[in-house]
Amino acid sequence: MKKQLKLYFKGSPSEIRYLEEQQKDGYMLTNIKNGIYTFEENSTVSDTKLQVTFVRSEDLKEPNTKVEKSPFLSVLAKQLNYSKYTVLYSYLKEKDNPIYNLADTKAAEHEYLSFFKRIIFSLAVLTMFVCVAFWSYFTAIGKPSSTLLMPMQIMISIFIILSPFNILINRRIRKNCPKIEDELYLSYSVSVKSPESQPDIDSLKFLGAWRYQTDKEGKYYYNLFSKEPKDVILKNVSAKLHLPEEDVYVYSRFYLFPITMHF
């Protein structure tokens, strides 16, 4: 076991690079608490694919007891402080399996970063009102100019401290998750086994927004943003395309388990 103190924004590119370096050395992330990253030595982790994704905490499902069927070596869920979001650190055993590589959780990441931006903005506005109120009060009671400058100096100092955080968040949104999806929709990866030709999904557009991704060995892979639950999607795809349910697979990050939850 190895522990290291690191100060990273959760899910940031710098944190991901750090975890990938540990992965190459054969260390798997098992816990994060108060900035301390705990790793377990595991020789097989270097053959997996590290995935760091965001989800709304309320969308995580109850644990599945059939953990032996999980495509992941390990999944760690870290509840993000003072928010309704969770970041998932998963090690995918099947690195080239499109169904687990194509799930899109950028919308949740965008929501979380936007939430963080609102906190910074609120803090800046609150600071401005408080400092201006003190300045007005000191002026009214006739305080000397040196005292009058103090609230303004404090306000400017806080603005200077907050500005780099705001710049970094804006940069991360622009590079990692520039578009936000309707928060009522969940992101699914759907694979359809159709050896003869690509299936016609026009009849399935009522389920949500489909985006074709790739095909491999007679299977066609799509991203789907939908309000419908997994079972409804599976039954409709099977019925509309006249395929047995075993030829259709629906996957979402929100069904990731086993998960070790840490707050």
N, C-alpha and C positions, 0 to 999 in steps of 0.2 A: 504494500500500500504506500502511496505517495501523496503528500499534501503540499500545496503551494498557495501562497497569498498573491492574488492577482486582482487588479482593479480594471475590469472591462465592462462596457455596456453589454448587457445580455443579448446574444444573437448578432453582435457586431462583427464585421469582417476581421478585425484584429483578434477577437475572441475565437473565431472559427479557425484562423491560422494557428493560434496557440494550441487548440485542441487537436488539430491535424498533426502538428509536430509531436504531441504526446502519443497520438495514435500510431505514428510511424515507429515510435520507440516501444510499442507494445503496451501502452497504458490506456485503459478505458475509464471514462468519466463515470463516477458513481454518486457524487454529491457536490453541491455548491451551497455554502453557508457562510454568510458574513465575509464574502470575498475569498474564502478558502476553497480551493478546488481539490477534491479528493479523487484519486485515481486508483484503480485496481490493475495489477499486472495481469495481462491476458495475451497469450501468444497469438490467438486467432483474430484479435481486433484489427491488426494491420491489413487483413484480407477483407475487411468490410468497408462500407462507404458511410462516412459521417454525414448526417443530415441535421440541420438546425432550422426548425420551423416554429411559427407562432400559431396559437389557436386561442379562441375565447374559452376561458376556463369552464363556462357553463356547457360548452359543446362536448367536453370530454365524457366518454361513456363509462359505464361501470366496468370493472376489470373482467376480462375473459379468463376463465379457469383453464382453457386449453392452451397454455402457454407454449407447449412443445410445437405448436403449429405456427408460431409467430415467425415472420420472415426476418425479424430483428434479433441480433445478438443481445441487445439491451436498449431500453428506452428510459431516459430520465426526464421527468417533468419538473420544471422549476416555476413555481408561482411568482409572477413579477410583483414586487411590493407595491401596495397602494393602487392596484389596478385589477381589472377583470380579465387579464390575459395571462397565458402560460406559454413558456418557451419549451419546446421538446428537443432533446438531444438524443438522436437515435443512431444506431449502428446497423446498417442494412447488410444482411448476409449475401443476398443476391444483387450484386452491384450493377448488373446489366439488365435487370428486370424492369421493363418500362412502366409497369403498373404502379410500382412503388417509387419510381424516380420522377414521375410527372405530376404528382399532386401539387397544387398551387395554394400556398397559404400566405401569399404576399399581401392579400387584403387585410388579414389580421395583423400582420406586421405594420402595415400602413396605419391602421387604426391605433395601435399601441403607440407608435411614434408621434402621431398627431395628438394623442392624449398627453404625452410627455410635453409636447410643444405648448399645449394649453396651460399646463401647470407652470411652465416658465413664464408665459405671457401673464398669467394671473398674478404670479409673484412680482413681476416687474410693475404691473399696474398698482398692486397693493403698496409696494414700496414707494411709488410716486405719490400716491394719495397721503400716506403717512408722513413722508418727508415734507411735502408741501404744507400739510396741516401744522407740523411742528414749526416750519419756517414762518407761517402766518402768525402762529401763537407767539413766537419769540419776537417778531416784529411788533405785534400789538402791545407787548409789555415792555418794549424798549430795550431789548438785549443788545449788547455791542455787536459790531459787524463780524467779529471773529466767531461768535456763537451762531449768528445767522447763517454763516457759511457751512456749518457742520451738517445740517440736514441735506443740503445740496451735495456735499462731498460724499456723504453716505449713499445717496441715491445714485450718483454717478459711478461709485465704486461697485455697487451691486449690479448696475447695468453692464459694466465692463466684465464682471465675473460671469454673468448669465449669457452674454453675447456669444462666446465660443461654443457653449452647449447648443445654442439655437442654430448656429452655423453648421455644426457637426450633424445635428439631427436633420436639417434641411438637405445637406449633402447626401446623407444616407438614404433619405426618402427618394431623392432624385436618382440615385444610382441603383438602389435595391428594389424599391417598390413604388414606382411613380404613379401607379393607378390604383384607385381604391374601388372595390366591388361593393355592391349592395350588401350590407351587413346581415341581411336576412337570408342570404344565400350561403350554402355550404359548397365547398370545392370537392369534387369527386374525380377519381380516375376510373375510367370504364374501359374494359377490354372485351372485344367481341370476336369469337372464333368463327371465321368465315373463309374457309380455304379457297373457295371458287372465285370470289370477287369482294370488293369493298362494299359493306352493307350501306343501304340507303337510309340515312337517319332523319330524313325530312319529316317522317311521321312521328318522330320523337321530340320535336322542338317544343312541344307543350310542357316537357319536363324541365326546360331551362335552356341556358346558352351552351351549345356544344362547340368544341374546338378540336379539330383533328390534330393528332400529334405524330404518330408514326405507325408502321406495321412491321411485324416480325413473325416469321414462321406461321403464316396464315392467321395471325391475330392482329386486330386493328385497335389502336389505342386512342382514347379521347380524353380531354378534360371536360367536365360538366359542372356548371354552376347551377344549382337547383335548390328549391325550397323543400323538395320532397325527401322523405327518409329513404335509406338504402334499400329496404325491402320493396318499396313501391317502384323505385327505379328498376330494380332487377326484374320484377314481374312484368312491367310494361315493355322493357327492352326485349325480353324473351317472347312476349306475346306479339308485339308489332313486327318483329323480324322473323317470327316463326322459327325460333331456335330453342333448344332445350336450355333450362336454366344453368346447367353445368358448363355451357359454352359462353356464358356471360359472367363477368366478374366485376363487381363494383367495390371500390376501395376509397376510404377517406382517412385523412390524418386523425380525424376525431374518433376513429375506432382503433387507434394505436394502443396495443397492450401486448405484453405486460409493461406497465409504467410504474416507476417508483416516484411518488409525488413528494416534493420537498417545498416547504414554505419558508 
